[in-house]
Amino acid sequence: MTQMVTVDDMKIGLRATFRTVIDQDRIDAYADVAEDHNPIHVDAEYAAGTRFGTTIAHGMLVAGFFQHPLTELVTPGGVSTKYEIRMMAPVPPGTEIEAFAECVAIDTERRRATSSIIVLQTTSKRYCIKGACYCGSLQVLERAKRSTPVIL
């Protein structure tokens, strides 16, 4: 049986990373899943006439890649309950990105941890996404669900 991760296992400075390349196939697949076919993402001819000069990845596609390192930090046993993100730069197809998650605060009383989340372009070191994620213990959330609604 897999050992559950709890807030007690978290440490300030605990960090994980993930690298990948965002290509047009991924952008197109995301457009299909999200039903977001904005031409800036999927139409090269249209996008060539914009200030970007090419298609760009959906911001939420790029942001989604911070979940991989975040999952390494908090699972099994933890669950993300709130995200605060800022989209800072476009990501054209063919761009390698690196996503980071780092535990920056622990609230042992409420059984929650806060992680800084960043996605950057590896070549230029340009920030694409910056923000925070708040994670709680599944056990605490289950108890709260049974007694009162959790409003996040």
C-alpha positions, 0 to 999 in steps of 0.5 A: 500500500502507498504511504499517504503524504501529510502536512507533517511530511512537507518541509519549507523549501521542498521542491520538484521540477518538470521539463517538456516541449509544447508543440503544436500537436499539444496545443491542438489537442488542448483546443479540442479538449477545452473546446477553445479553438481561438485562431491565435492558438490553432490557425497559423495563417491567422496567427502570423498576422498578430503581434505574436507572429505565430500561434501560441499555447493556451495559458491554461495549457501552460499553467497545467504543467505545474501540476506535475511537480506539484503532484510529486510534492503532495500526493498521495494524500494531498489535494490542490484546493486553490490556485492563484496564477498570473499569465506573464508571457506567450508560449509559441510552439516548439518552446521548452518549458520548465515547471517548478513547485516549491513549498513556501508555507505550512499551516499545521493547524489547518493541515495545509501547505502553500507552494510557489508555482512557476513555469518558465521558458528554459532558453530565455528564462522568461516567466510564463506563469507565476503563482501559488497553490494551496493544498490540503490533506484529503483526510481533513477535507473528507471530515469537512465534507461530512460536517459542513460545506467547504467554500474555497 
